[in-house]
């Protein structure tokens, strides 16, 4: 809850400028629904502006959250820490 607003504000600027953005979540061992909502909102914002958003580094618990909510197919996850290889 504490980190979502500043993260959204920082990444929204990149979406507005149309600049590509890569989020590395390797240091995020836990993610709740607030963070998932933030990532899905960011994905939508970047798609609407035809900007590139890539997300990598999903650890076990965030991966599980994405799977349980059927959200894993909605986010663009990139190697080397791609969601598909994490699930296998």
N, C-alpha and C positions, 0 to 999 in steps of 0.2 A: 504493500500500500504506500509506503514512504517513497519508494524509488520510481513508481509509475509516473506521477506527474512530471518530475524533472526529465525523465527519459523521453516521455512523449513530447515535451516542449523542445528538447534538443533534436530529436529526430524529425519533428514536424518541419523544422527549418530546412532540412535536407530535402524533404518531399516537396516543399514549396519551390525550392530552387531547381528541382528536377535532377538533383545530383544523386548518383547511385550511393547506396548505403549497405554496408555489411555489418551485421550484429553478430559478434562472437559470444555465445552464452556459455562458454566452457567454464566460467567461474560462477555459474548460477546452479547450485545443487538442488534448489527448491523453487518451484513456481506455482502460484495459486491461480485461481480463475481471474483475478484482477490483471495479472501479468499476461495471461492468455488473451484476455480481451484487448489489452494494449497491443499485443503483437498482431492480432487479427485486424484491429483498427488501422495500424500502421500499414499492413499489407494492402488494405483497401485504399488508403490514402495514396500510397505509391502507385498502385494500379491505375487509379483515376487520373493521376498526373503523368502516366506512362514513364515512371521512373523505376529504377531497379532497386529492389530490396532483397538481400540475401541474408539468411540466418543460418548459423552453424554452431556447433558445440553443445548440442542438447545432451544433458546428463540423464541418468536413469529416471529420476522422478518426473522431470519435465516431459520426457518422452512418454512416460506412462500417462500423464495428464492429457497429452495430445491424443493418445490412442483411445483413452476412455471417453473422451468427448468427441471423438471422430473428427478432430480438427487437424490431424496430421497431414491430410491432403490439401489443406487450404494455405499452408505456408510454404514458401520457396526455401527449402533447406539445401545447403551446399556442402560439398566435401571440404575438408576431410572428415568432418564430424556430422555427416549427413544422417538424417533421421532413419532412413531405411536401413543403413548399415548398422545403426545402433540397435535396431529392433531384432536383427538377425542373430 
